[in-house]
Amino acid sequence: MLPLHHRTDRGSLKSFLGGGVKRDKGMIDDRVLLVHLPYMPATSYKKPKYRRIVLKISGEALRNDATGQAIDSDVLDRLAEELKSLRAIGTQVALVVGGGNIFRGLAGARSNGTDRTTGDNMGMLATVINGLALMDRLEKSGLEVRVMTAIPMDRIAEPFIQRRATRHLERGRIVIFVAGTGNPYCTTDYAAALRANEMGADAILKATKVDGVYDKDPMKHKDAKRYVKVSHAEALTKRLGVMDAEAFSLCEANKLPIIVFSMAERGAIKKAVLGQSIGTLVV
Protein backbone atom coordinates (compact mmCIF):
# COMPACT_ATOMS: atom_id res chain seq x y z
CA MET A 1 0.00 0.00 0.00
CA LEU A 2 1.33 3.44 -0.84
CA PRO A 3 1.56 5.90 2.07
CA LEU A 4 0.18 9.44 2.00
CA HIS A 5 2.21 11.80 -0.20
CA HIS A 6 4.18 8.92 -1.65
CA ARG A 7 6.71 9.81 -4.36
CA THR A 8 6.90 7.17 -7.05
CA ASP A 9 8.07 6.66 -10.62
CA ARG A 10 5.55 6.41 -13.44
CA GLY A 11 6.06 2.68 -14.00
CA SER A 12 5.22 1.65 -10.43
CA LEU A 13 2.28 4.05 -10.41
CA LYS A 14 0.89 2.45 -13.60
CA SER A 15 1.11 -0.99 -12.08
CA PHE A 16 -0.50 0.25 -8.83
CA LEU A 17 -3.41 1.92 -10.62
CA GLY A 18 -3.83 -0.87 -13.13
CA GLY A 19 -3.04 1.15 -16.25
CA GLY A 20 -1.57 4.32 -17.60
CA VAL A 21 -1.83 7.76 -16.07
CA LYS A 22 -3.53 10.48 -18.06
CA ARG A 23 -1.01 13.23 -18.65
CA ASP A 24 -1.91 16.88 -18.30
CA LYS A 25 0.65 18.86 -20.26
CA GLY A 26 2.73 21.12 -18.11
CA MET A 27 1.42 19.69 -14.85
CA ILE A 28 3.08 16.27 -14.48
CA ASP A 29 6.78 15.58 -14.41
CA ASP A 30 7.81 12.67 -16.62
CA ARG A 31 9.84 11.12 -13.84
CA VAL A 32 8.12 11.79 -10.51
CA LEU A 33 4.49 12.05 -9.37
CA LEU A 34 3.10 13.12 -6.00
CA VAL A 35 0.25 10.79 -5.10
CA HIS A 36 -2.35 11.73 -2.47
CA LEU A 37 -4.05 8.69 -0.99
CA PRO A 38 -6.36 8.48 2.05
CA TYR A 39 -4.75 7.30 5.27
CA MET A 40 -5.42 3.68 6.12
CA PRO A 41 -4.07 2.15 9.35
CA ALA A 42 -1.54 -0.59 8.85
CA THR A 43 -2.99 -2.80 11.55
CA SER A 44 -6.52 -3.82 12.42
CA TYR A 45 -8.02 -3.42 15.89
CA LYS A 46 -10.08 -5.73 18.02
CA LYS A 47 -13.82 -5.35 17.59
CA PRO A 48 -15.50 -4.09 20.77
CA LYS A 49 -18.23 -6.21 22.31
CA TYR A 50 -20.08 -3.07 23.41
CA ARG A 51 -20.36 -0.33 20.78
CA ARG A 52 -22.15 2.20 23.01
CA ILE A 53 -21.65 2.40 26.76
CA VAL A 54 -22.59 4.53 29.72
CA LEU A 55 -19.66 4.80 32.13
CA LYS A 56 -20.76 5.52 35.70
CA ILE A 57 -18.04 7.12 37.80
CA SER A 58 -18.64 7.64 41.49
CA GLY A 59 -17.57 10.95 42.95
CA GLU A 60 -15.38 9.09 45.46
CA ALA A 61 -13.39 7.60 42.59
CA LEU A 62 -12.23 11.13 41.70
CA ARG A 63 -11.03 11.90 45.22
CA ASN A 64 -7.44 11.63 46.41
CA ASP A 65 -7.76 10.23 49.91
CA ALA A 66 -4.07 10.78 50.67
CA THR A 67 -4.08 14.52 50.00
CA GLY A 68 -7.74 15.22 50.65
CA GLN A 69 -8.23 16.74 47.20
CA ALA A 70 -11.83 16.42 46.06
CA ILE A 71 -10.77 16.04 42.41
CA ASP A 72 -7.48 14.24 41.76
CA SER A 73 -5.67 15.49 38.66
CA ASP A 74 -3.95 12.12 38.14
CA VAL A 75 -7.31 10.34 38.06
CA LEU A 76 -8.56 12.77 35.39
CA ASP A 77 -5.44 12.22 33.29
CA ARG A 78 -5.75 8.44 33.52
CA LEU A 79 -9.41 8.58 32.60
CA ALA A 80 -8.67 10.76 29.57
CA GLU A 81 -6.06 8.24 28.42
CA GLU A 82 -8.52 5.36 28.78
CA LEU A 83 -11.29 7.14 26.90
CA LYS A 84 -8.95 7.99 24.03
CA SER A 85 -8.26 4.27 23.65
CA LEU A 86 -12.02 3.65 23.36
CA ARG A 87 -12.37 6.21 20.60
CA ALA A 88 -9.63 4.38 18.69
CA ILE A 89 -11.75 1.20 18.58
CA GLY A 90 -14.97 3.00 17.68
CA THR A 91 -16.89 2.77 20.96
CA GLN A 92 -19.38 5.55 21.72
CA VAL A 93 -19.05 6.79 25.30
CA ALA A 94 -21.39 8.63 27.66
CA LEU A 95 -20.51 9.34 31.28
CA VAL A 96 -22.63 9.79 34.38
CA VAL A 97 -20.64 11.20 37.27
CA GLY A 98 -21.54 11.24 40.96
CA GLY A 99 -20.89 14.03 43.44
CA GLY A 100 -19.99 12.19 46.65
CA ASN A 101 -16.46 13.63 46.68
CA ILE A 102 -18.00 17.08 47.22
CA PHE A 103 -21.42 16.54 48.81
CA ARG A 104 -23.74 13.59 49.21
CA GLY A 105 -27.38 14.53 49.67
CA LEU A 106 -28.58 11.71 51.90
CA ALA A 107 -25.44 11.77 54.06
CA GLY A 108 -25.75 15.53 54.44
CA ALA A 109 -29.36 15.21 55.50
CA ARG A 110 -28.41 12.66 58.16
CA SER A 111 -25.24 14.33 59.45
CA ASN A 112 -26.14 18.01 59.71
CA GLY A 113 -29.89 18.12 59.50
CA THR A 114 -30.11 19.46 55.95
CA ASP A 115 -33.53 18.96 54.40
CA ARG A 116 -33.40 15.88 52.13
CA THR A 117 -34.67 17.70 49.05
CA THR A 118 -32.20 20.55 49.59
CA GLY A 119 -29.40 18.07 50.20
CA ASP A 120 -30.17 16.18 47.00
CA ASN A 121 -30.20 19.44 45.06
CA MET A 122 -26.78 20.27 46.51
CA GLY A 123 -25.55 16.82 45.50
CA MET A 124 -26.79 17.32 41.94
CA LEU A 125 -24.86 20.59 41.73
CA ALA A 126 -21.77 18.72 42.95
CA THR A 127 -22.05 16.41 39.94
CA VAL A 128 -22.00 19.49 37.68
CA ILE A 129 -18.67 20.57 39.19
CA ASN A 130 -17.24 17.10 38.58
CA GLY A 131 -18.62 17.04 35.04
CA LEU A 132 -17.01 20.35 34.15
CA ALA A 133 -13.67 19.16 35.56
CA LEU A 134 -13.91 16.02 33.43
CA MET A 135 -14.85 18.04 30.34
CA ASP A 136 -11.87 20.35 30.76
CA ARG A 137 -9.36 17.53 31.10
CA LEU A 138 -10.82 15.43 28.27
CA GLU A 139 -10.84 18.38 25.87
CA LYS A 140 -7.22 19.17 26.72
CA SER A 141 -6.33 15.60 25.79
CA GLY A 142 -7.86 16.06 22.32
CA LEU A 143 -11.33 14.60 22.82
CA GLU A 144 -14.53 16.33 21.77
CA VAL A 145 -16.92 16.59 24.72
CA ARG A 146 -20.43 17.83 25.48
CA VAL A 147 -21.85 18.30 28.99
CA MET A 148 -25.61 17.83 29.25
CA THR A 149 -27.51 18.69 32.41
CA ALA A 150 -30.87 17.58 33.75
CA ILE A 151 -31.23 20.96 35.52
CA PRO A 152 -31.30 23.95 33.12
CA MET A 153 -28.11 26.05 33.34
CA ASP A 154 -27.55 27.09 29.74
CA ARG A 155 -24.48 29.24 30.44
CA ILE A 156 -22.35 26.24 31.30
CA ALA A 157 -24.01 23.13 29.83
CA GLU A 158 -26.52 21.95 27.26
CA PRO A 159 -29.95 20.82 28.43
CA PHE A 160 -30.46 17.08 28.22
CA ILE A 161 -32.40 16.24 25.07
CA GLN A 162 -32.39 12.57 24.16
CA ARG A 163 -32.16 13.02 20.38
CA ARG A 164 -29.41 15.62 20.65
CA ALA A 165 -27.42 13.41 23.03
CA THR A 166 -27.73 10.49 20.61
CA ARG A 167 -26.52 12.66 17.74
CA HIS A 168 -23.48 13.75 19.77
CA LEU A 169 -22.58 10.09 20.37
CA GLU A 170 -23.04 9.20 16.71
CA ARG A 171 -20.62 12.00 15.79
CA GLY A 172 -17.94 10.61 18.05
CA ARG A 173 -18.32 13.06 20.92
CA ILE A 174 -18.14 12.05 24.55
CA VAL A 175 -21.28 13.09 26.42
CA ILE A 176 -21.15 13.79 30.15
CA PHE A 177 -24.54 13.67 31.88
CA VAL A 178 -24.68 15.77 35.06
CA ALA A 179 -27.25 16.79 37.69
CA GLY A 180 -28.55 13.24 37.97
CA THR A 181 -32.14 12.97 36.78
CA GLY A 182 -32.89 16.52 37.93
CA ASN A 183 -35.07 15.19 40.74
CA PRO A 184 -34.41 14.66 44.46
CA TYR A 185 -34.65 11.17 45.94
CA CYS A 186 -32.98 9.73 42.81
CA THR A 187 -29.40 8.50 42.96
CA THR A 188 -26.80 8.96 40.23
CA ASP A 189 -26.85 5.16 39.85
CA TYR A 190 -30.49 5.45 38.85
CA ALA A 191 -29.55 8.34 36.54
CA ALA A 192 -26.95 6.08 34.88
CA ALA A 193 -29.52 3.30 34.39
CA LEU A 194 -32.07 5.76 33.01
CA ARG A 195 -29.65 7.45 30.59
CA ALA A 196 -28.26 4.10 29.44
CA ASN A 197 -31.73 2.93 28.50
CA GLU A 198 -32.63 6.24 26.86
CA MET A 199 -29.41 6.16 24.81
CA GLY A 200 -29.83 2.53 23.78
CA ALA A 201 -26.51 1.65 25.40
CA ASP A 202 -25.19 -1.91 25.20
CA ALA A 203 -23.92 -1.89 28.80
CA ILE A 204 -23.30 0.16 31.91
CA LEU A 205 -19.72 0.19 33.15
CA LYS A 206 -19.50 1.16 36.82
CA ALA A 207 -16.06 2.30 37.94
CA THR A 208 -15.60 2.11 41.71
CA LYS A 209 -12.84 1.78 44.29
CA VAL A 210 -13.27 -2.01 44.54
CA ASP A 211 -12.62 -4.57 41.81
CA GLY A 212 -16.11 -6.01 41.54
CA VAL A 213 -19.15 -7.16 43.50
CA TYR A 214 -18.56 -9.00 46.79
CA ASP A 215 -20.81 -11.00 49.08
CA LYS A 216 -19.89 -8.54 51.85
CA ASP A 217 -17.85 -5.37 52.22
CA PRO A 218 -14.24 -6.25 51.26
CA MET A 219 -12.98 -3.17 53.13
CA LYS A 220 -14.31 -4.59 56.41
CA HIS A 221 -14.15 -8.35 55.84
CA LYS A 222 -10.97 -10.07 54.65
CA ASP A 223 -12.88 -13.24 53.80
CA ALA A 224 -15.23 -11.44 51.38
CA LYS A 225 -15.63 -13.30 48.07
CA ARG A 226 -15.90 -11.60 44.71
CA TYR A 227 -18.53 -12.63 42.17
CA VAL A 228 -17.32 -13.12 38.61
CA LYS A 229 -20.88 -13.18 37.29
CA VAL A 230 -24.21 -12.62 39.00
CA SER A 231 -27.79 -12.09 37.87
CA HIS A 232 -29.77 -8.90 38.43
CA ALA A 233 -32.29 -10.89 40.48
CA GLU A 234 -29.62 -12.40 42.74
CA ALA A 235 -27.97 -9.01 43.25
CA LEU A 236 -31.35 -7.57 44.25
CA THR A 237 -32.27 -10.49 46.51
CA LYS A 238 -28.93 -10.56 48.31
CA ARG A 239 -28.70 -6.76 48.46
CA LEU A 240 -25.17 -6.84 47.12
CA GLY A 241 -24.97 -3.07 46.99
CA VAL A 242 -23.70 -2.54 43.47
CA MET A 243 -26.51 -0.12 42.72
CA ASP A 244 -29.72 0.85 44.45
CA ALA A 245 -32.77 -1.36 43.93
CA GLU A 246 -34.49 1.07 41.54
CA ALA A 247 -31.47 1.21 39.23
CA PHE A 248 -31.12 -2.59 39.30
CA SER A 249 -34.78 -3.08 38.54
CA LEU A 250 -34.60 -0.76 35.53
CA CYS A 251 -31.58 -2.63 34.15
CA GLU A 252 -33.18 -6.01 34.79
CA ALA A 253 -36.41 -5.00 33.06
CA ASN A 254 -34.49 -3.96 29.94
CA LYS A 255 -31.87 -6.75 30.07
CA LEU A 256 -29.04 -4.23 30.35
CA PRO A 257 -25.75 -5.72 31.58
CA ILE A 258 -23.68 -3.97 34.25
CA ILE A 259 -19.92 -4.40 34.60
CA VAL A 260 -18.44 -3.38 37.95
CA PHE A 261 -14.66 -2.90 38.15
CA SER A 262 -11.93 -0.93 39.87
CA MET A 263 -11.14 2.56 38.62
CA ALA A 264 -7.54 2.07 39.79
CA GLU A 265 -6.70 -0.70 37.31
CA ARG A 266 -5.14 0.70 34.14
CA GLY A 267 -6.80 -0.41 30.93
CA ALA A 268 -9.83 -1.73 32.80
CA ILE A 269 -12.39 0.23 30.79
CA LYS A 270 -11.04 -1.00 27.47
CA LYS A 271 -10.91 -4.60 28.72
CA ALA A 272 -14.55 -4.38 29.74
CA VAL A 273 -15.58 -2.91 26.38
CA LEU A 274 -13.75 -5.69 24.52
CA GLY A 275 -15.60 -8.29 26.58
CA GLN A 276 -12.57 -9.51 28.49
CA SER A 277 -13.00 -10.92 31.99
CA ILE A 278 -12.73 -8.13 34.52
CA GLY A 279 -14.51 -7.24 37.73
CA THR A 280 -18.06 -8.57 37.99
CA LEU A 281 -20.60 -8.97 35.21
CA VAL A 282 -24.24 -8.48 36.25
CA VAL A 283 -26.66 -9.88 33.67
Secondary structure, 3 states (H helix, E strand, C coil): CCCCCEEECHHHHHHHHCCCCCCCCCCCCCCCEEECCCCCCCCCCCCCCCCEEEEEECHHHHCCCCCCCCCCHHHHHHHHHHHHHHHHCCCEEEEEECCCCCCCHHHHHHHHCCCHHHHHHHHHHHHHHHHHHHHHHHHHCCCCEEEEECCCCCCCCEECCHHHHHHHHHCCCEEEEECCCCCCCCCHHHHHHHHHHHHCCCEEEEEECCCCEECCCCCCCCCCCEECEECHHHHHHCCCCCCCHHHHHHHHHCCCCEEEEECCCCCHHHHHHCCCCCCEEEC
